[in-house]
Amino acid sequence: MSATKSKITIEYLQTVKLSIDEIASFQTLQGNDPLKIINAVLDEFETKVKVFPLSCPVSPDLAALGIIKYRECNTLSGYRIIYTYDEPANLISVYVLLSQRQNVQALLFKKLIMG
Protein backbone atom coordinates (compact mmCIF):
# COMPACT_ATOMS: atom_id res chain seq x y z
CA MET A 1 0.00 0.00 0.00
CA SER A 2 1.48 3.34 -0.99
CA ALA A 3 0.94 6.53 0.91
CA THR A 4 -0.18 9.50 -1.11
CA LYS A 5 0.50 13.01 0.02
CA SER A 6 -2.52 15.25 -0.20
CA LYS A 7 -2.27 18.35 -2.33
CA ILE A 8 -1.12 21.56 -0.68
CA THR A 9 -3.56 24.45 -0.94
CA ILE A 10 -2.27 28.02 -1.06
CA GLU A 11 -4.61 30.82 -0.03
CA TYR A 12 -3.81 34.49 -0.55
CA LEU A 13 -5.38 36.58 2.19
CA GLN A 14 -6.71 40.11 1.75
CA THR A 15 -3.57 41.52 3.39
CA VAL A 16 -1.36 40.13 0.63
CA LYS A 17 -3.69 41.52 -2.02
CA LEU A 18 -3.22 44.99 -0.54
CA SER A 19 0.56 44.64 -0.51
CA ILE A 20 0.50 43.41 -4.13
CA ASP A 21 -1.47 46.53 -5.09
CA GLU A 22 1.21 48.69 -3.44
CA ILE A 23 4.00 46.88 -5.27
CA ALA A 24 2.12 47.12 -8.57
CA SER A 25 1.72 50.88 -8.12
CA PHE A 26 5.41 51.30 -7.32
CA GLN A 27 6.55 49.14 -10.26
CA THR A 28 4.24 51.02 -12.63
CA LEU A 29 5.77 54.33 -11.50
CA GLN A 30 9.20 52.84 -12.19
CA GLY A 31 8.11 52.01 -15.75
CA ASN A 32 8.08 48.27 -15.14
CA ASP A 33 5.43 45.68 -15.94
CA PRO A 34 4.04 44.91 -12.47
CA LEU A 35 2.04 41.88 -13.59
CA LYS A 36 5.13 40.18 -15.00
CA ILE A 37 7.15 40.89 -11.83
CA ILE A 38 4.46 39.80 -9.38
CA ASN A 39 3.61 36.65 -11.34
CA ALA A 40 7.29 35.66 -11.42
CA VAL A 41 7.60 36.20 -7.65
CA LEU A 42 4.46 34.18 -6.89
CA ASP A 43 5.46 31.40 -9.30
CA GLU A 44 8.87 31.10 -7.62
CA PHE A 45 7.24 31.04 -4.18
CA GLU A 46 4.61 28.45 -5.09
CA THR A 47 7.13 26.18 -6.80
CA LYS A 48 9.30 26.20 -3.70
CA VAL A 49 6.68 25.75 -0.98
CA LYS A 50 4.52 23.22 -2.79
CA VAL A 51 7.45 20.81 -2.70
CA PHE A 52 8.42 21.45 0.92
CA PRO A 53 6.29 24.02 2.80
CA LEU A 54 8.67 24.23 5.75
CA SER A 55 11.75 24.88 3.60
CA CYS A 56 11.69 28.61 4.34
CA PRO A 57 12.90 29.87 7.72
CA VAL A 58 10.86 31.54 10.41
CA SER A 59 10.79 35.27 9.64
CA PRO A 60 13.79 36.74 11.50
CA ASP A 61 12.18 40.19 11.81
CA LEU A 62 9.06 38.71 13.39
CA ALA A 63 11.04 36.25 15.52
CA ALA A 64 12.85 39.26 17.00
CA LEU A 65 9.41 40.36 18.24
CA GLY A 66 8.71 36.92 19.69
CA ILE A 67 6.42 35.91 16.81
CA ILE A 68 7.58 32.56 15.44
CA LYS A 69 4.60 31.15 13.55
CA TYR A 70 5.35 33.03 10.31
CA ARG A 71 7.78 31.83 7.68
CA GLU A 72 9.58 33.99 5.15
CA CYS A 73 10.33 33.03 1.57
CA ASN A 74 12.97 35.22 -0.06
CA THR A 75 12.88 35.30 -3.84
CA LEU A 76 15.70 35.80 -6.30
CA SER A 77 14.11 39.03 -7.52
CA GLY A 78 14.36 40.75 -4.13
CA TYR A 79 10.95 40.10 -2.62
CA ARG A 80 9.85 38.18 0.42
CA ILE A 81 6.61 36.47 1.21
CA ILE A 82 5.35 36.00 4.76
CA TYR A 83 3.21 32.89 5.22
CA THR A 84 2.10 30.17 7.62
CA TYR A 85 1.70 26.46 7.05
CA ASP A 86 -1.08 24.47 8.70
CA GLU A 87 0.27 20.94 8.38
CA PRO A 88 -2.90 19.01 9.36
CA ALA A 89 -4.94 20.98 6.81
CA ASN A 90 -2.06 21.04 4.29
CA LEU A 91 -2.79 24.75 3.89
CA ILE A 92 -0.40 27.62 3.21
CA SER A 93 -1.80 31.05 4.08
CA VAL A 94 0.03 33.98 2.52
CA TYR A 95 -0.13 37.23 4.50
CA VAL A 96 2.12 39.74 2.79
CA LEU A 97 4.45 40.26 -0.15
CA LEU A 98 7.09 42.90 0.36
CA SER A 99 10.43 44.08 -0.90
CA GLN A 100 13.46 42.72 0.94
CA ARG A 101 14.31 46.36 1.73
CA GLN A 102 11.02 46.94 3.54
CA ASN A 103 10.99 46.68 7.31
CA VAL A 104 8.39 44.21 8.57
CA GLN A 105 8.11 45.95 11.94
CA ALA A 106 7.44 49.32 10.26
CA LEU A 107 4.87 47.66 7.99
CA LEU A 108 3.08 46.13 10.99
CA PHE A 109 3.04 49.50 12.73
CA LYS A 110 1.65 51.18 9.62
CA LYS A 111 -1.10 48.55 9.31
CA LEU A 112 -2.02 48.92 12.98
CA ILE A 113 -2.19 52.71 12.81
CA MET A 114 -3.80 53.08 9.38
CA GLY A 115 -6.00 49.98 9.53
MARMIMAR-942485 format. One line per 4 residues: number of its first residue (from 1); their letters; for each residue x, y, z of C-alpha. Coordinates in steps of 0.001 Angstrom, whole numbers, plus 524288, in hexadecimal, padded with zeros to 5 digits. Example, Ala and Ser with C-alpha at 12.3 -4.5 7.8 and 13.67 -1.06 7.14 Angstrom:
! MARMIMAR-942485
1) AS) 8300C:7EE6C:81E78 | 83566:7FBDC:81BE4
//
This chain:
! MARMIMAR-942485
1) MSAT) 80000:80000:80000 | 805C8:80D0B:7FC21 | 803AD:81984:8038F | 7FF4C:8251E:7FBAB
5) KSKI) 801F8:832CE:8000F | 7F625:83B92:7FF37 | 7F721:847AE:7F6EB | 7FB9B:85435:7FD58
9) TIEY) 7F21B:85F82:7FC51 | 7F720:86D76:7FBD7 | 7EDFD:87865:7FFE2 | 7F11C:886B8:7FDD7
13) LQTV) 7EAF7:88EDF:8088F | 7E5C8:89CAE:806DB | 7F20D:8A234:80D3A | 7FAB1:89CBE:80273
17) KLSI) 7F196:8A22B:7F81F | 7F36F:8AFC1:7FDE0 | 8022D:8AE5C:7FDFD | 801F8:8A993:7EFDB
21) DEIA) 7FA3F:8B5C4:7EC1E | 804B6:8BE36:7F294 | 80FA4:8B71C:7EB68 | 8084B:8B814:7DE85
25) SFQT) 806B9:8C6C4:7E045 | 81523:8C861:7E36A | 81994:8BFF3:7D7EC | 8108D:8C750:7CEAC
29) LQGN) 8168A:8D43B:7D318 | 823F3:8CE64:7D05F | 81FB1:8CB2D:7C275 | 81F91:8BC89:7C4D7
33) DPLK) 81536:8B271:7C1B8 | 80FC9:8AF69:7CF4B | 807FC:8A395:7CAE7 | 8140E:89CF8:7C56C
37) IINA) 81BF3:89FBC:7D1C7 | 81168:89B7B:7DB5B | 80E17:88F29:7D3B5 | 81C7F:88B49:7D367
41) VLDE) 81DB0:88D68:7E21E | 8116D:88585:7E51B | 81554:87AA5:7DBB0 | 822A6:87978:7E239
45) FETK) 81C49:8793E:7EFAC | 811FE:86F1E:7EC19 | 81BD5:86643:7E56D | 82458:86659:7F18E
49) VKVF) 81A1B:8649B:7FC30 | 811A3:85AB2:7F51E | 81D1E:85145:7F575 | 820E7:853CE:80399
53) PLSC) 8188F:85DD4:80AEE | 821DD:85EA8:81678 | 82DE4:86134:80E12 | 82DAB:86FC0:810F0
57) PVSP) 83265:874AB:81E25 | 82A6B:87B34:828AB | 82A2A:889C7:825A3 | 835DC:88F81:82CE9
61) DLAA) 82F8F:89CFC:82E21 | 82368:8973B:83451 | 82B1C:88D96:83CA2 | 83230:8995F:8426B
65) LGII) 824C5:89DAC:84743 | 82206:89036:84CE6 | 81917:88C45:841A5 | 81D9D:87F30:83C52
69) KYRE) 811F9:879AE:834ED | 814E1:88102:82842 | 81E68:87C54:81E01 | 8256A:884CA:81420
73) CNTL) 82858:88103:8061F | 832AF:88995:7FFC2 | 83254:889E9:7F0FB | 83D58:88BD3:7E761
77) SGYR) 8371E:8987A:7E2A1 | 83814:89F2F:7EFDD | 82AC2:89CA9:7F5C0 | 8267B:89525:801A6
81) IIYT) 819CF:88E75:804BA | 814E5:88C9E:81298 | 80C87:88079:81466 | 80830:875DA:81DC0
85) YDEP) 806A6:8675C:81B8D | 7FBC9:85F92:821F8 | 8010A:851CC:820BA | 7F4A8:84A3F:8248D
89) ANLI) 7ECB1:851F5:81A9A | 7F7F2:85231:810C3 | 7F518:860B2:80F2F | 7FE75:86BE2:80C8C
93) SVYV) 7F8F4:87946:80FF5 | 80019:884C1:809DB | 7FF7A:8916A:81197 | 8084C:89B3D:80AEA
97) LLSQ) 81163:89D41:7FF6B | 81BB0:8A791:80165 | 828C1:8AC2D:7FC7A | 83491:8A6DF:803AD
101) RQNV) 837E6:8B516:806C3 | 82B08:8B75C:80DD2 | 82AF3:8B654:81C90 | 820C9:8ACB0:8217A
105) QALL) 81FB0:8B37B:82EA0 | 81D0E:8C0A4:82813 | 81309:8BA29:81F35 | 80C0A:8B437:82AEC
109) FKKL) 80BDE:8C158:831BE | 8066E:8C7E9:82590 | 7FBB3:8BDA5:8245C | 7F81B:8BF1A:832B7
113) IMG) 7F76F:8CDE7:8320D | 7F125:8CF55:824A4 | 7E893:8C33B:8253E
//
